[in-house]
Amino acid sequence: MSVLKSFDNWKHFLGNRVNAAENHGMSEEKIANLAYEIGDFLANKIDPENKEERVLKDLWDAGDEQEQKTIAKLMVKMASKS
């Protein structure tokens, strides 16, 4: 099963990656920048597979670059807690 099929699986997957990056000394800013790049890729190249991803894509598409960076930071924060 793809991690994108289930939003809970996606949060868990992302949380594991965020924790690994932090454990390897990656700064919060660098993690947020990578999250923005991944979010931009997903929004432009991948069709959402569930309702949560659809909402995130709609928010991403509605936002300007600064708002998209905020969404990415919030996703990192949410994933870190899952």
C-alpha positions in Angstrom: 0.0 0.0 0.0 1.3 3.4 -0.9 1.8 5.8 2.0 -0.3 8.3 0.1 -3.4 6.0 0.2 -4.1 6.7 3.9 -3.6 10.1 5.5 -2.7 8.5 8.8 0.0 6.4 7.0 1.3 9.6 5.3 1.5 11.4 8.7 3.3 8.5 10.3 5.7 8.2 7.3 6.4 11.9 7.3 6.8 11.9 11.1 9.4 9.2 10.9 11.4 11.1 8.2 11.2 14.4 10.2 12.5 12.6 13.3 15.3 11.0 11.4 16.3 14.3 9.9 16.3 16.0 13.3 18.4 13.1 14.7 20.9 13.6 12.0 21.3 17.3 12.9 19.2 18.8 10.1 17.9 22.3 11.1 14.2 23.1 11.5 14.5 25.6 8.7 16.1 23.0 6.3 13.3 20.5 7.1 10.7 23.1 6.5 12.3 24.0 3.1 12.3 20.4 2.1 8.7 20.0 3.2 7.8 23.0 1.0 9.6 21.4 -2.0 7.8 18.0 -1.4 4.5 19.8 -1.0 5.0 21.7 -4.2 5.9 18.5 -6.1 2.9 16.6 -4.7 0.5 19.5 -5.4 1.7 19.7 -9.0 2.4 16.0 -9.9 0.3 13.7 -7.8 -3.5 13.4 -7.7 -4.8 13.3 -4.1 -5.8 9.8 -3.1 -8.1 10.7 -0.2 -10.2 13.6 1.1 -7.5 14.9 3.5 -5.0 15.2 0.7 -7.6 16.9 -1.5 -8.2 19.6 1.2 -4.4 20.1 1.5 -4.1 20.4 -2.3 -6.9 22.9 -2.4 -5.4 25.0 0.4 -2.0 24.8 -1.4 -3.4 25.9 -4.7 -5.3 28.8 -3.0 -2.2 30.1 -1.2 0.7 32.2 -2.3 4.3 31.0 -1.8 4.5 32.3 1.8 1.2 30.6 2.7 2.4 27.4 1.1 5.5 27.5 3.3 3.3 27.9 6.3 1.3 24.9 5.3 4.6 22.9 4.9 5.8 24.0 8.3 2.5 23.0 9.9 2.6 19.6 8.2 6.1 19.0 9.6 4.9 20.1 13.1 1.8 17.8 12.8 3.8 14.9 11.6 6.4 15.3 14.3 3.6 14.7 16.9 2.2 11.6 15.2 
